[in-house]
Amino acid sequence: MSPHRVHWHTDADRVVDSLIEKLGKNLVVALPLGLGKPVPMVNALYARAKQDRSLKLTLLTALSLARPPVSDDLRGRFLKPVLDRVYDGVPDLDYVADLDSGSLSSNITIKEFFFQPGSRLGNFNAQYHYISSNYTHAARDVFDNGCNVVLQMVASRDDRGSTRLSMSCNPDTSLELRQRLRDSGRPFVSVGVVNEELPYMCGDAEVSTAFYDLLLRGEPHNHRLFSVPKLQPVGGVDALIGLHASALVPDGGTLQIGIGSMGDAVAHGLCLRQKDNARYKDALIRSGVLTPDKRDMLKTIGGTAPFKTGLYGATEMLVEGFLHLWDAGVLKREVYDFWALQQLINEGRCNPQKLDEDVLLGMAELGVREIRGKDFAILQYHGLFNNHCSYRDGYITAPDSTSVAANVANPHSRRVLASQCLGERLINGRLLHGGFFLGSAGFYERLRQLPDDLRKKIDMTSVEKINQLDFNPRLYRAQRINARFINTGLKVTLNGAVVSDTLQNGQVLSGVGGQFNFVSMAHQLLTGRSVIMIRSVREGNGHAESNIVWEYGSCTVPRHLRDLVVTEYGIADLRGKSDGEVIKALLNIADSRFQPNLLARAVADGKVEPEYAIPPQYRDNTPARIAQVIGELRKTDSLPAYPFGTDFSDEELLVAKTLKELQASGSGALLDILKPLGKLPPQVHHWLEVLGLSGTGSIKDRLLERVLAQALKRAFKQAA
């Protein structure tokens, strides 16, 4: 279809009719990763395929979001009304329920390249159709699978009488995919579905209505957005790991972090470093990272002082933590889209706040000669040239109509440009480039309410630009100085290979996503580093196993890309080290319960000398020591459980803490059975009813009710 003949619709079923009319009954549909799926439109298409078995439907997507399931135990009964409130008005993706239950129709196929973590374990259909792909290859793979329909939720804004659209949360692969489809000549239809709840974001995500062949709008599509509520506290171990990682980030650098407790912990650590540096350094000393023998490493790789120049974000995912970094004055290093200009800023030869002739001379010294029309447009957009000059056919015309060659190496041209065409200061810099976003309802509201000057400094764009250097290597190398790409892993082998997405039996937990991209890019950048955060131990059902292992039957990042690894016990710098040195460094940040066997295996396989002993200072890597450190730092609020707030109400949070304390107290709580209850406040009666403990049920339930009533009564009294 021609992208210039736009048709607005209000009925999703009519759009389905139009797709079948134009493309036939083999629809291969691309849906954005995560939030950007237009759920009512997707459900209408899915319902049609279920009804009409002659319609072959293939959905190509990633991260199909679904409300978390709850069990019928005490925790589940507590969470249900909370989740009911959080997801009120958020429509479900109908195909997810059928995929989970194994009841997909034979004419429907769902292929994903990233799962909601752990959601598809043991699901044959999902595991069979999983596509293992780097994020930067996702658009290619979707295209190669025969995509002929693109569905996307978009934001809209009136701009001087015309409607502008924004891909908002998901320009990540959509921009590249559409270009591939257009270049191929393949018949396809692109559908944009306007949701007025979606924040309008700037940058490459902004498009005209002509970008889409069909546009859909109306009340059914203005639903609340799927959110990831802030309910789970950041555990002490995760908080400590994030604190350690935050010391690896240098001032004036580039940052990438992801969603989840460790990402939040990194962002909080950076905020603490900026706002209360004394407390930050004290936390690092207590945790064992900022010690005399490690100060040089932190000084060389990262830093512990407050930020003067600040950070720039180059991150596939815009997470809420970045807004808190902006609030704290950490996210403040702006970048510009001309390589020589950016390099001069990096070298201190261009002051963005006060431009002079030296910047033109500096560009010439870097090898810039004739300025092309496209270059002039970029430089004028960023304020290097003022709006009173113009470009045509290799010449720049000054405000007094003097025309000179557009060549900064020409002394005469440079004098005229400096005297008449130079701007006062640089403008339209970017604080962050992001590919997609997903987060809490509060995060979305914050994005909706962003002041325009900050909104314009966030450029939502394609991962082919963010996750690699290929698109514009010279520019991205200049922008992404001192990059720290921080990701999480599941396990690391003693030779430095990282496991992040798949179990050794082949079952996929999540997906590669952009992790390999960023690790690889860190090695390509002169001052870039990859940081992988891993809990040293996995615990469950009373059993503990080391996440630092000798070998594992799956690999996300190969050993030859090993770099920085962080656990709750410290930091291992693996880049450029020999195998033996890598093994020793990882043993130093492993849990001491597993160090002897790991070392014995390394010795047995001829990788470490038999007489080697782990240094004494690393032999006390125990849960007891870490628990003590965490307890101390919790008391000083250096490691808060909810660094960026919670979606629990105050009362819900009080009940949640009470339930957790009750579970931890074990048999000690049974003494409350013997105590008289007395009069219970109304809140206690309410929560006992919510939890299904209202005077009925088994003897066990009635005993539990009595214990819980005592605990809640105390909690509400103390909070009063």
N, C-alpha and C positions, 0 to 999 in steps of 0.2 A: 504493500500500500504506500501511497505517497504520504510523507510525513507532514505535508502542508494542507491536507484536507482533514481538518479536525472535526469530529462529531461528538457533541456532548450527550450523555445519557444519564438517566436517573434510575434505570431498571437493570439490575445485573443480569437477569434472564435474557433481556434483549441483547445485551453484549455477548452472551454465550451464543445466541442465535447468529449474531453477526460474525463471530469467529468461525463457526461451522460453515456459514454461507461462503466466506472468503477463503477458508483453508481446507475445508473438507472435514472428515471425521477421524483424522489422526493429528491430535493436538499435542505438541511437545512443549510444555509450558515452563518457562524460567520464572522462579519466585525468588525474591531477595533472601539473603541470610537473615534470620532473626526477625526484627521488628517490622521490616518494610513490607510484609505480606498483607495485601488488602483482603482481610479475612472474609467478609461477606461475599466478595466477588469470587474468591477461591472456593468458598463453600457452595456457591451457586453452580460453578463449573463442575465441582466434584459431584454434587447431587445429580446433575444432568448425566454424568458418566455412569453413575450407579443405576439410574433409571433406564438409560439407553445403552445396552451392552454392545451395540454396534459402534459406539464412539470409543475410540482408543485414546486414553489419556495418560500421558507421562508427565509427572511433576519433577523438575530438576531444581533442587534447592539445598538448603543447609539450615541447621538450627531451627527446627520446627518447634516453636515454643508452646508449652502446655503448663497449665496450673499444676503445681507439685501435688502428688497424691498424699493423702493422710491416712494413717492407720486408725484402728478403733481403740487404741490404747489411750492412756491418760494424756500423753503428749499430743496425739492426733485429735482428741476431743477438744483440747485447749486451742490448737491451731485452726480448727475448722472455721469458727466464727471470724477469726482474724483474717483468714484467707478469703472468706466470703466477702468481707468488707473490701479487701485489697483488690479483688477481681470482679467486684460488682460492675456490670456494664461492659466487661471485656469479653468479646465473643471468642468461642473456642474454634480451633481448626478442626473441622469434622473428620478429616482424613487421619488425624493423629490417633483418635480413639479406635478407628478401624485397624490402623497399623498396629497399635498396641495389642488389640484383641485377636489379631491374625485373621481378620474378616474382610480384607480388601478384595474387591471384585477382580476377576481374572483379566478384565480389560483395563485395569488401572495399575500403574507402576509408579512407585515413589523412589527416587534416587537422591541421596544426600551426600555431601562431602564433609559435613560436620554435624555431630549429634549434640543435643543437650547432654552434658556429661553424665554417663552411666545410664541414660534413659533407654538405650537400645541393646543392652547386654542380654543375650539369650533370645533376641528377636530375630528369627531366621530371615524373614523377608527384608528387614532393614539391614542386617549384616550382609546378606547376599548382594544387595543393590548398593552398598556403600561404595563411593568413589574416593579413593585416596589421592588427594591432590593438594599441592601448594595453593595457598590463597591466590597467588598471582597467576596460577594456571586454571583457576575455576571458570573464568569466562570462556577460555578456550575449550575446556572440556564440556561445558554446557552447550556451546556452539556445535562441537563435534558430535554430540549426542542427538543432533537434529532439531534443536530448538527452533520453533516457528511462532511462538507466542511469548511475549514478555508482559507480566502483570506486576505493577508496582504501586504501593501507596505513596502519595505525594502530599506536600503542603502547598498552599497557595497564598498569594498576596496580590492585592491590587496595586498596580504601579502606574500612576497617571492615566487611569482609565482603562488600562489593559491588565490582563491577568498574567502574573509570573508564577511559575511552579518551581518547587524545590524537591529533589530526591531526598533531602533531609537526612534521614538515618541510614540511607543505603545507596550512595553513589559508588560504593566499593567495587562492584563488578559490573553494574548496569551500564556505565558509560562505555567500557570496553566491549561488552557484549553487543550493544546496539551498533557500534561502529563495525564490528565483525559482520553482523547481519547485513548492514547496508552495503558494505564492500563486496559481500558474496553475491548479491543479486537474488538471494533466496527469498521467496515470498514469506513475509512475516507480518504480524500485527503487534504493535506495542500499545498497551492499555495503561493509562494513569488513573488512579482512583484517589480523589481528593478526600482527605480527612482533616477537618478543621482543628482537631486536637493535636495534630502533628506539628512540632516546632518548625518554623521556617528557618533553614540554615543557608549560609552563603557559600560562595566559592564556585567550584565546578559543578556542585549539586544544583545550581540554579539553571533552569532551562525555560524556554518559551513553551506555550501550549502546542506549538508545531512539532515539538519533540515526540509527541504521542499521536497515534492514529485515532484512538478512541479515548475519550475522557468520561469518567463517571463521577457523579457527585450526588449528594442528597443525605438525608438524615440517617439512614441505615449505616452509612459509611463514616459518620462522624462519631464513632464509638470511642470509648476510653482506650488508651494504649496498654498493651501488655507490659507489665512492669516486673522487675526483679526486686521484691520488697527487701528492705533492710531489717531482717528478723534474726538472722544468725549472727551471734557476736563473733568478733575476730578473736580466735583462740590465742592463748598466750604464746604458743610455739610459732604460729603464723605471724603474730605481732613482732616477735623477736627476729624472725627471719627478715621481715620487711624493714625493721630498724637497721639490721646489718646491711641490707642491700642499699639503703638510702645513703650510706657513707661511701658508696662507690660512684656516686653521681657528682661530677665536678661542676663548679660554677662556670657559666657560659656555655653549657653543653646542651645536649639534645636528649629527650626522654621518650621512651615508649613503655607503657605499663598496660596491664589488662584488668579485666573484671575479677572480682573475688576478694577473699579476705586478705591474701598476701599483697595484691595490688593496692588495696585500701591501706594496708600497713606501710607500704613504701611511701605512698602519698602523705600519710600522717607523719611518718618519720621526717620527710622533707619539710613539711610545715613546721614541725617542732624545731628542727634545725634552724629555721628562719626566725621563728617567733620567740623561742626560749632556748637559746643556744647553750646556756649553762646546763639546763636540765637535759638537753639532748646529749651533750658530751658525757654527763654523769651516767646516763642510761647506757651509752656505749662502753664506758669503763666497767660498769657493773656487769654487763653482758659478756665481757672478756674480749671485745673486739678492739677497743681503743686502749691497747697496752703498749708499752715502750717498744716491744719487738715487732709490732704491727703498724706503728704510726707511719713509717716510711712508705709502706705499701698503700695505705689509705691516702697519703699525701700525693703519691705518684698517680694512683688510679682514680681516686675520687676526691673527697674533702669532707670536712666537718664544720667549716665556718659558715656563717650566713651567706646568702647569695647577694652579690652586688650586680653582676651582669644579668643573672637569672637564667632560666631555661626556656627552650623552645620545644614544643611537642611535635614529634613525627610519629604518629601512632595509628595502627590500623583501627583501633577502637578508642573512641572518645568516651572516657569513663568519668564518673562524677568527681573523682579525685582531682582531675585537672582543673575543675572550677574552684576547688578549695586551694589548689596551688596558686591560682590567679588571685584569690582573695588574700592569700598570705604574702603576696609579693614575690613568689618564686617563679611563676610562669610570666616572664616579662621580656624575654629576648625575642625581638621581632626579626623575621627574615624577609628577604626581597627576591624577586624572580629574575634577576640578572646576575650571572655568575661573577663577573668582574666587580660589580658593585658590592656583592656580598663578600667577596674575598677582601676587598679594601676595608670593609667594616671589620672583618675578622682580624685583620692586621693592624687595626687602629689608625688607618690612613684615611678614613672617612667617618666624620661625625654625623650620624643621621639627623641630629637636631640643628646642625649649622653647616650648610654646604658652601664650598669654595672651589676655586679653580683647580686646586690640587687633586680633587677627585677625578677631573677630566685627564690630567696628566698621569695620574695613577692608572687609569684605565688603559691609556696608551702604553704605559710601561708593562702592563700585563699582556699586551698583544692585541688589544682592541684597536681596530683601525676604522674602516668604514662602518657606519651605523646603518643597518638595514631598517626598512619601514617597521617591521615587527619589533625590532629592538627599540626603536624610538618610541613606539606605542607603550612598551613595557616601562621604559625609563620615565616617560611622561606620566604614566599612571602612578608610578612611585614617587613623583615629585622632583626627580632630578632635573627635568626640563619643565618650565612653567607652561601654563595653558595659553600663553600669548604667542608662542612660536608654533611652527608647523613643519611638516616633512613632506617632500615630494621628489620622487625620482632621484634620490641620492643627495638632495640638498635640504638644508634646514633654513627656513625663513624666520628671521628675528622680528621682534615687534616693530622695529623701524623699517621693515621691509628689506633689510639687508639679507642677501641669500649667500650662504657659504656651504662648501662641501661638508657633508655629514661625516667628517673624519676627525676624530679626537687627536690623531697623531699630527695633524696639520696645525702649526702654531697660529696661523691667522684665524682658522676656524675656531680653535680653542679660545682665543681671546674674545671673539664675538660671542661665542656660546657662553663664556663665563660672565661677560658684561651684560648680556641681554636675555639669555635663555635659561640660565641656571635658576632652579627653585630655591626657596629659603631653607627647606628641610625636607626630609623624606617622609612620605605618607603611604598609607595603604599597606603597611607591613602585616605579616601574618605571625600570630603567636602559636598557632597549631594547625597542622594538617591532619585530618582524620578520615577514615574510610567508612565507619559505621558507628552507631551508638545504641546502647541498650542499658537500662538502669531502672531506678526507682521512679515512682510517680512524682516525687519531689524533684528529682533530677530533670524530668521532662518539663515541669512547671518552671524550674529555673531557666531552662533553655528558652521557653516561650517568653520569659520576661527579661531576657538579656538586653541590655542597652545596645543600640545599633552600632556604636563604635566598637564594642567588644564582639558583637555578632560578626561583624565584617572581618575581624582578625582571626576568626575560626573558619578555615577553608575545608569543607567536606568535599572529598575528591576520590579518585580511583586508587585502589591498592596497587595498580601497576605503577603508580607514581610514588606511593608511600613505602611499599614493602621492598623496593629494590632500587637500584641506581640506573637501570637500563634506559628509562625514558629520557633522562637528561643528566648524564653522569657528572658533568662539570658543575652544573648548578647544585645538584643534590649533595655532592661532596663538600661544596662550600657552605651549604646551609646546615648540614648534619655534622658539625664538628663536635668532638668529644661526646659522641653518641653513647648512650647506655640503653640498650634494648633489654628490658627486664621481663622475663617470662617464667612460668612455673613448669615443673616436671614432676613425674611420678617416682622415677628411679634414675640412678646414675650408676653405671658400671665402673669398676676400678680403673678401667682404661679410658674413662671420660666420655663414653657414649651415653646419651640421654634418652630416656623412655618417657614419653609424654601423652601418648594417645591410644595405644593398643596393648592388650595383654599378650603374653607369650603364646596363648592358644589361638591367637588371631582375632579374638573378640575386640571390637573397636569401642573404646570408651567415649571418645569425642571426635578427634580428627587432628590432622597436622595443622590446619589453619595457616597462620603466617609465621609460626615459630621458626621453621627452617629458613624462611626468607630473611628474617631479622638476624638470625645467627650468622648466616652466610654474609649478609651485608655488613655486620659488625667486623668481620675479618677483611672485608674489602676496603673499609674506611680506615684512613691512616690513624685516626685517634678513636675509633669505635671499639666498643667492647660489648660482648654478650654476657648477660647475667642470668643464670638459671637458678631459681629458688626451689628447694626440695626439702620436705620434712625428712629428717634422718631416719625416722621409724614410722612404720604403719602399724596401728594397733586396732584390735577388734576382737570381740568375744574372748577377752582375757588373754589374748595372744599378741605378741609383738614380733615384728620381723623388720630387718634392716632394709631401708630403701637405697642404701649404698651396697651394691652387690658385686660379686665377681663377674657374673655373666647373666644375660637375660635374653630371652628369645624374641625380642622385638626392639626396634630402634627408631627413634624419630630424628635425632641429631647424631651423626656418626662421630667416632672418636677423633677424627682429624680436624673437626671443627670445635674441639673442646676449648673452653675459655674459663669464665668465672662461675663457680658453683657456690651457693650459699645455703647453709643449714642453720638451725638454731644454735649449733655449736661453733659456728665461725664461717670463714671465707677461704676457699681454695682457689688459687690462681693457677690455672692449668695451661695457659697459652704458651706455646713454644717450649714446653717442658718435655723431658724424656718420659718414657713409660714408667720407669721406676720412680721418678720424681712426682708424677701424677698420682700414682698409687699412694705414696707417702702423704701427699697433700690431702687426698680424700680420706685417708684413714684418720687424719687429724680432726676432721669435722664429722666423723661417724660416731654413733652411740658406742660407748665403751663396752657395752654388753656384747657387741658383735665384732669388736676390733681384733681379738685374738684369732678367731676363725678366719676372718678376712685376710689378716696378715699371713697366717699359716698357709692359706691357699695360694697367695702371691709368691710365697717362698717355694712352695711345692712345685709350682709351675715355672719356676726359674725367672721370675720378674723382679724379685727383691732379694738382697743378700741374706743368707740364713742368720747372721748375727745381728740383723737390724732390730732395734727396739723403738717402739713409739715413744716420743719424748714425754717425760712425766707430766708436763702441763696439759697434755691432751688425753690423759688417761682418766680424767674425772668428768668425762662427757656423759653424765648420768641424768636421768629424769628428775631425781631429787634435787640436784644442784640447779637445774634449769627451773624447776618449780619455785625454788627459793628466789631466784633472780626475778622471775615473772611476778611473784608475789610482791617483792619490793617495788618493782616498777609500776605495778597496778596501784599501789598505795600513793605513789607520787603522780599518778595520772599520766605517766609517760607512755603507758601501753593501754589506752582505754578500750573497753570491750566494743564500744560503738563510736569509733572516731569521728564519723560523719553523721551521727544521729541514727535513729531507728524508726521503723514504721509501726512499732508497738505504741499504743497509748501508754501513759504513765501507769495506769492500773494494770494493763496487760503485761507490761514489763515487770511490775512487782510480782504478779502471779507467776510469770515465767521463771523469775529468779527463785521464788519460793519452791516451785516444783523441782528445779535443778538442785537446790540445797537439800531438799527432802530426799531426792534420789541418792545424793552423795552421802547423806548421813546414815543410810542403811538401817541396821537394827537399832541404832541409837534413838531413832524417831519413835520406836515402839513404846517408849516410856510415856509418850503423850496420851496413850490409850487410857492410862490410869488416872489422868488428870481430869477434873470436872470441866466441862465445856463452858458452862455459864451462858450468858446471853451473847449470841453471835450478831455482828453487824450485818446490815442488809447485803453489803458487797460479798461477804463470805457465802451467804445463802445463794446469791446469784451465781457465783463461780462453782459452787458445789453442784448446782443444777446443770450448768454448762458442761461440767466434767462428768455428768452422769452419775453423780454420787449424792442422791437426794433422799436417803433413807430407805431405799429399796435395794434389791440385789442380794448377792451372796454374803456370807459372813465376812469373807475377805474384803469385799467392797465396803461393807459397813465399818470394818476396822480401818480401812484406808480413808474412808470419809472422816472418821474421828481424828485420825492423825493429821490429815490435811486441813481440817477445820481449825485445829489448834495452831498449825503453822501459819495459815492465812490470817487468823485472828491476831497473832503476834505481829505479822508483817504489816497489816493495815494500821495497827496501833502505833508501831514504830514510825510509820510514814506520816502519821497525822500531825 
